[in-house]
Amino acid sequence: MMHGLLFGLLLIVACALTAALMRQPGVVLYDWIATRANRRRAAVQQRRAVKHAAVREAAKAKRSQPATLAG
């Protein structure tokens, strides 16, 4: 019986704390959740840009003329 009361009370406290942290955009938890996806997206885009730049450089090097032509 007491365990149920304790867990119920802890659940209410946890919900109240979460609600307080999620209530306004200036609060840390809200900002962390909102900006986490943006940081992940930016990191993925940066990796793609680096990969595409490497592919472009490789293609450019493949098409270019050698420095000295055998002859």
PyMOL commands that set and color helices and strands:
alter all, ss='L'
color gray80, all
select helices_A, chain A and resi 2-22+28-63
alter helices_A, ss='H'
color red, helices_A
deselect
rebuild
show_as cartoon
